[in-house]
Amino acid sequence: MRIGILSNLQAGGNGALVARVLDRLAKYPDIVHVETEHSHVALDALRELAGAGIDILVINGGDGTLQHSLTEVLGATSPFAKPPLVAPLRTGRTCMTALDIGSARDGVAALDRLVWLAASGRAESAVVDRAVLHLILEPDGIDHYGTFFGGGVIYRAILLAHRLFPKEKGQGVLGSGLVTAGLLARATLGKAGHILDPDSIDTVLDRQQLPQRQFQLFIATTLRRLFMRMRPFWGTGPGGLHFTATVPGALRHPLAAARILTGRAPRRGVEDPRYISRNVEEILLRMDCGATLDGELFEPRPGRSARLLSDRRVRFLSTR
C-alpha cells in the first residue's frame, strides 16, 4: 500500500510538530509528500497525491487540516476515484479526531507505525470505520465534511481562547480546557455574561421539532470523545450524529454538569427537558449565532440555516 502525506506547515501555530514528521521522512524516500502553507488550499496537494496513486492519506496537521482534506476527498470534485484510508496525526493545536480514532501522541511514532502496517499488509487490522459530519450552511454556501460542530457559546469560547492565549501554546487543548473549566464554573454560579448568553435556535432532529428554542449549549459530533476525554452525550438511538443541548440555567447544577461531561444522563435522565441528547441522522437548525466546524469559525449571521447529516463514512487508520 502506498502512503502519501499532506503536511500543513502552519499547523499548531508554528508547525514544530509537523516539522518533526518532515524530518523523519528522510528515512522513507518512497513516501509521497506534499506541503501546504494553509489548510484551505488542500485541493491542489490532494490532486498531486491522488495522481501518485496513494492508498493511505496521512494528515500531518490538526483538526482544521483534516476537515478541509475530508471536504475535498468526499466532495463532488474529489480527485480520488475511491477514498483512501485516512490517518490523521496529532500534530496540530487540536486533534480531537486523531485522538478519538487512536493516533499515537508522538507524530513520528505514528508515522513509523503506519509504515509498518502498510509494509506488513496489516493496515486493515487498524481500520476504524466512522461516520463523518456533513455540514451544509446557508446562505454561507458551505458544504463541508468534518467531525465536530458547535454554535453560540462554543463559537464564543473559541474566540475567547484565541484572545487569551498565544497561538503556539495555549490555543489547543490547554487553552480549550482552561476556558471550558472557567465557563463551567461561571455557569454553575449563575454568572452568565456575553459568552454564556443563550441563543435562539429552531431545531429539528430527524424531522421532529424540539419545543425548546433557547439554548446555552449545543453541539453535534460523530466523535465518541472530545478533548480532555470529555463525552458530553448520552443519548440512545442508531443515528451517526451525537446531538447534545442544554437550556439556560441547566448547567447551574454541578452534579448534572459533571455527569454530562462524562457521558451520563443527568439524574432525571431523558425525562428532563433541560438536557437533550440524541443520536440522529439529520439535524436542521435555524439560528443567527456564530458557529464552528472543527475549529473553522463562521461569524454570526441573521437567518442562517444549518443542515447536518451523517451520510458518509470514512475508513480511518489507528496508530495506537
C-alpha positions as CSV (number, residue, x, y, z in Angstrom):
1,M,0.0,0.0,0.0
2,R,1.3,3.4,-1.0
3,I,1.5,6.2,1.6
4,G,1.0,9.9,0.9
5,I,1.4,12.7,3.4
6,L,-0.2,16.1,3.3
7,S,1.6,18.5,5.7
8,N,0.2,21.8,6.8
9,L,3.3,23.8,7.6
10,Q,1.4,26.3,9.8
11,A,-0.4,23.6,11.9
12,G,-0.1,24.2,15.6
13,G,0.7,27.9,15.1
14,N,4.4,27.3,14.3
15,G,4.5,23.9,12.7
16,A,7.0,22.5,15.2
17,L,5.3,19.1,15.5
18,V,4.7,19.0,11.7
19,A,8.4,19.6,11.2
20,R,9.4,16.6,13.3
21,V,7.4,14.3,11.0
22,L,9.0,16.0,7.9
23,D,12.5,15.3,9.3
24,R,11.5,11.6,9.7
25,L,10.6,11.4,6.0
26,A,14.3,11.1,5.2
27,K,14.1,7.5,6.4
28,Y,11.2,6.8,4.0
29,P,12.1,8.1,0.5
30,D,9.2,6.1,-1.1
31,I,6.5,8.1,0.7
32,V,4.8,10.7,-1.5
33,H,4.8,14.1,0.4
34,V,3.1,17.4,-0.3
35,E,3.4,20.6,1.8
36,T,0.8,23.4,2.1
37,E,1.0,26.7,3.9
38,H,-2.6,26.7,4.9
39,S,-5.4,24.1,5.4
40,H,-7.7,26.0,3.0
41,V,-5.5,25.2,0.0
42,A,-5.6,21.4,0.3
43,L,-7.2,20.6,-3.1
44,D,-4.0,21.0,-5.2
45,A,-2.0,19.0,-2.8
46,L,-4.6,16.2,-2.8
47,R,-4.7,16.2,-6.6
48,E,-0.9,15.5,-6.6
49,L,-1.3,12.7,-4.0
50,A,-4.2,11.2,-5.9
51,G,-2.2,11.3,-9.1
52,A,0.6,9.3,-7.4
53,G,-1.9,6.5,-6.6
54,I,-1.7,6.6,-2.9
55,D,-3.8,4.2,-0.7
56,I,-3.2,5.8,2.7
57,L,-3.6,9.6,3.1
58,V,-1.7,10.8,6.2
59,I,-2.8,14.2,7.5
60,N,0.2,15.9,9.2
61,G,-1.7,18.7,10.9
62,G,-4.7,19.4,13.2
63,D,-8.4,19.2,13.0
64,G,-8.7,22.1,10.6
65,T,-6.3,20.4,8.1
66,L,-8.3,17.2,8.4
67,Q,-11.6,18.9,7.9
68,H,-10.5,20.6,4.7
69,S,-9.0,17.4,3.4
70,L,-12.1,15.4,4.1
71,T,-14.2,18.0,2.4
72,E,-12.1,17.6,-0.8
73,V,-11.8,13.8,-0.6
74,L,-15.6,13.3,-0.1
75,G,-16.8,16.3,-2.2
76,A,-18.3,16.2,-5.7
77,T,-14.9,17.2,-7.3
78,S,-12.8,14.8,-5.3
79,P,-9.5,13.9,-7.1
80,F,-9.8,10.3,-5.8
81,A,-11.8,7.7,-7.7
82,K,-12.0,5.8,-4.3
83,P,-11.5,7.5,-1.0
84,P,-8.1,6.4,0.5
85,L,-7.6,5.2,4.1
86,V,-7.2,8.4,6.2
87,A,-4.6,8.6,9.0
88,P,-4.7,11.9,11.0
89,L,-1.6,12.6,13.1
90,R,-1.7,14.6,16.4
91,T,0.5,17.5,15.1
92,G,-1.9,20.4,15.3
93,R,-3.3,22.6,18.0
94,T,-6.3,20.5,18.5
95,C,-6.5,16.9,17.2
96,M,-9.8,15.6,18.5
97,T,-10.4,13.2,15.6
98,A,-6.9,11.8,15.7
99,L,-7.2,11.3,19.5
100,D,-10.7,9.7,19.1
101,I,-9.7,7.2,16.5
102,G,-6.5,6.3,18.2
103,S,-3.4,8.1,16.9
104,A,-0.2,7.9,18.8
105,R,0.7,11.0,20.8
106,D,4.0,11.3,19.0
107,G,3.6,12.0,15.3
108,V,6.9,10.3,14.4
109,A,5.9,7.2,16.3
110,A,2.6,7.2,14.5
111,L,4.3,7.5,11.1
112,D,6.6,4.6,11.9
113,R,3.6,2.6,12.8
114,L,1.8,3.4,9.6
115,V,4.8,2.4,7.5
116,W,4.9,-0.9,9.3
117,L,1.2,-1.5,8.9
118,A,1.4,-0.8,5.1
119,A,4.6,-2.9,4.6
120,S,3.3,-5.9,6.6
121,G,-0.1,-5.9,4.9
122,R,-1.8,-5.3,8.3
123,A,-3.4,-2.0,7.6
124,E,-6.9,-3.5,7.5
125,S,-6.5,-4.6,11.1
126,A,-6.1,-1.0,12.2
127,V,-9.1,0.4,10.3
128,V,-11.6,2.5,12.4
129,D,-14.8,2.9,10.3
130,R,-16.6,6.1,11.3
131,A,-19.4,8.3,10.1
132,V,-18.3,11.9,9.4
133,L,-20.4,15.0,9.8
134,H,-21.7,16.7,6.6
135,L,-22.4,20.4,7.1
136,I,-24.5,22.4,4.6
137,L,-24.6,26.1,5.8
138,E,-26.7,28.7,4.1
139,P,-26.5,31.5,2.9
140,D,-22.8,31.0,3.5
141,G,-22.6,28.5,0.7
142,I,-20.7,26.0,2.9
143,D,-20.8,22.3,2.0
144,H,-18.1,20.7,4.2
145,Y,-17.2,17.4,5.9
146,G,-15.8,17.2,9.4
147,T,-16.5,15.6,12.8
148,F,-17.5,18.4,15.3
149,F,-20.0,21.2,15.0
150,G,-20.9,23.8,17.7
151,G,-22.6,27.1,17.9
152,G,-23.2,30.0,20.2
153,V,-21.2,29.5,23.4
154,I,-18.8,27.1,21.6
155,Y,-18.0,29.7,18.9
156,R,-17.6,32.5,21.5
157,A,-15.4,30.3,23.7
158,I,-13.0,29.7,20.9
159,L,-12.8,33.4,20.2
160,L,-12.0,33.9,23.9
161,A,-9.3,31.2,23.8
162,H,-7.7,33.0,20.8
163,R,-7.7,36.3,22.7
164,L,-6.3,34.9,25.9
165,F,-3.6,32.5,24.8
166,P,-0.7,32.7,22.3
167,K,-1.2,30.8,19.1
168,E,1.8,28.5,19.6
169,K,1.0,27.3,23.1
170,G,-2.5,28.0,24.5
171,Q,-4.9,27.8,21.7
172,G,-5.1,24.0,21.6
173,V,-6.1,21.5,24.3
174,L,-4.6,23.6,27.2
175,G,-6.4,26.8,26.3
176,S,-9.6,25.0,25.4
177,G,-9.5,23.1,28.7
178,L,-8.9,26.2,30.8
179,V,-11.6,28.2,29.0
180,T,-14.1,25.3,29.4
181,A,-13.3,25.0,33.1
182,G,-13.7,28.7,33.6
183,L,-17.1,28.8,31.8
184,L,-18.4,25.8,33.6
185,A,-17.5,27.5,36.9
186,R,-19.4,30.6,35.9
187,A,-22.4,28.6,34.7
188,T,-22.7,26.7,38.0
189,L,-22.5,30.0,39.9
190,G,-25.2,31.5,37.6
191,K,-22.9,34.1,36.2
192,A,-23.7,34.3,32.5
193,G,-22.0,37.1,30.7
194,H,-21.8,37.5,27.0
195,I,-20.1,34.2,26.2
196,L,-22.7,32.2,28.2
197,D,-25.7,34.1,26.9
198,P,-28.4,31.8,25.5
199,D,-29.1,31.6,21.7
200,S,-32.4,31.3,19.9
201,I,-32.3,28.2,17.7
202,D,-35.1,26.4,15.9
203,T,-34.0,22.7,16.0
204,V,-35.4,19.7,14.1
205,L,-33.9,16.3,14.9
206,D,-34.8,13.6,12.3
207,R,-37.9,15.6,11.3
208,Q,-39.0,16.1,14.9
209,Q,-39.2,19.8,16.0
210,L,-37.8,20.5,19.5
211,P,-40.1,22.6,21.7
212,Q,-37.1,24.3,23.3
213,R,-35.9,27.3,21.5
214,Q,-33.4,28.9,23.9
215,F,-30.1,27.0,24.3
216,Q,-27.0,27.8,26.4
217,L,-25.0,24.9,24.8
218,F,-25.5,22.8,21.7
219,I,-23.1,20.6,19.8
220,A,-23.2,17.8,17.2
221,T,-20.4,15.4,16.5
222,T,-19.6,11.9,15.1
223,L,-16.7,11.6,17.6
224,R,-17.0,9.3,20.7
225,R,-15.0,11.6,22.9
226,L,-13.7,15.2,22.7
227,F,-10.6,16.9,24.1
228,M,-9.8,16.3,27.7
229,R,-11.6,12.9,27.1
230,M,-15.0,14.6,27.6
231,R,-18.1,12.7,26.4
232,P,-21.0,15.1,26.6
233,F,-23.5,12.9,25.0
234,W,-25.6,10.0,26.5
235,G,-28.5,9.7,24.1
236,T,-29.7,6.5,22.6
237,G,-30.6,5.5,19.0
238,P,-28.8,4.3,15.9
239,G,-28.0,7.7,14.3
240,G,-24.5,8.7,13.5
241,L,-24.7,12.2,14.9
242,H,-24.4,12.8,18.7
243,F,-26.5,15.9,19.5
244,T,-26.4,17.5,22.9
245,A,-28.0,20.7,24.1
246,T,-28.9,22.4,27.4
247,V,-31.3,25.2,28.1
248,P,-30.4,28.3,30.1
249,G,-29.7,27.6,33.7
250,A,-29.3,23.8,33.3
251,L,-25.6,23.9,34.0
252,R,-26.1,25.6,37.4
253,H,-26.2,22.1,38.9
254,P,-22.6,20.9,39.4
255,L,-23.6,17.3,39.7
256,A,-25.5,17.4,36.4
257,A,-22.7,19.2,34.7
258,A,-20.2,16.6,35.9
259,R,-22.5,13.7,34.7
260,I,-22.9,15.3,31.3
261,L,-19.2,15.7,30.7
262,T,-18.6,12.0,31.4
263,G,-21.4,10.8,29.2
264,R,-24.0,10.1,31.8
265,A,-27.5,11.3,31.8
266,P,-28.5,13.9,34.5
267,R,-30.3,12.5,37.4
268,R,-33.7,12.8,35.9
269,G,-32.3,11.4,32.6
270,V,-34.2,11.6,29.3
271,E,-37.3,12.9,31.1
272,D,-35.7,16.2,32.0
273,P,-36.4,18.7,29.1
274,R,-33.5,20.9,30.2
275,Y,-31.0,18.4,28.9
276,I,-31.2,16.9,25.4
277,S,-29.0,14.2,24.0
278,R,-30.0,12.1,21.0
279,N,-28.3,10.1,18.3
280,V,-29.8,11.1,14.9
281,E,-29.2,11.1,11.2
282,E,-30.2,14.6,10.3
283,I,-30.2,17.9,12.2
284,L,-31.8,21.1,10.9
285,L,-31.0,24.4,12.6
286,R,-32.1,27.9,12.1
287,M,-30.1,30.4,14.0
288,D,-28.4,33.8,14.0
289,C,-25.4,33.0,16.2
290,G,-21.8,32.1,15.2
291,A,-20.8,28.5,14.6
292,T,-17.7,26.3,14.2
293,L,-16.8,23.2,12.3
294,D,-13.6,21.6,13.6
295,G,-12.2,25.0,14.6
296,E,-13.2,26.9,11.4
297,L,-15.3,29.8,12.5
298,F,-18.4,31.2,10.9
299,E,-19.4,34.7,12.2
300,P,-23.0,35.4,13.4
301,R,-25.4,35.8,10.5
302,P,-29.2,36.5,10.7
303,G,-31.4,33.8,9.2
304,R,-28.7,31.2,8.9
305,S,-29.7,27.6,8.3
306,A,-27.5,24.6,9.0
307,R,-28.2,21.1,7.8
308,L,-26.1,18.4,9.4
309,L,-26.0,14.8,8.1
310,S,-24.1,11.6,8.8
311,D,-24.4,10.4,5.2
312,R,-20.8,9.4,4.6
313,R,-18.3,7.2,6.3
314,V,-14.5,7.2,6.3
315,R,-12.1,4.4,7.0
316,F,-9.6,5.9,9.4
317,L,-6.3,4.2,10.4
318,S,-5.4,4.0,14.1
319,T,-1.7,4.0,15.1
320,R,-2.2,3.3,18.8
